[in-house]
Amino acid sequence: MHTSREELRFTSDTPREPTAEALIARVARGDERAFEALYELCSARVYGVIRRLLLDAAQAEEVSQEVWLQVWRSAPGYAPERGSAMTWLLTLAHRRAVDRVRSAQAAGARERSASFESARDRPFDQVSETAVTRAEQRQVRRCLTALTELQRQAVVMAYYHGSTYREVAEALDVPLATVKTRMRDGLIRLRDCLQGNETTA
């Protein structure tokens, strides 16, 4: 019987990378290694969806973590016949990000309403708000100087330029895992500095 090259290629013993669908099925059974593999395979696209909706890199990272926690918990409910694994993951990411945007908008609306109601009692509010904003900007710039060079570059690229982890890693020519660690540490130091709890590295 004649065997084509295509048939030989597909019947070879070379192991193939597991699909997202196969990994989710294993995650549903509590397989932590499968969860790590799924994260490595899909995290960039999941984060990309979230980052396009959220301007704040720290919030995007937080929502991304919420999505992956939901994936771990909800994997048994994934139904392949309803769509691909990537579609399922990106739908979870989009919904979480939209929820965060709506929550922020609702909070902003409440603050604006409260500000409007008390405006008569604060005649210099607009001037003071401008002064506070400028002071906050100076504080952010000061706190950024407390970061290491790599931390500062990674945070600025992600927070101000909207770059993903992978884009930052490629631009700085450093491993993706290093970028994630440095950015996480940098954001923690930046937060502590802004809250007046600055620590030395």
Disulfide bonds with the S-S distance in Angstrom:
Cys143-Cys193 2.03
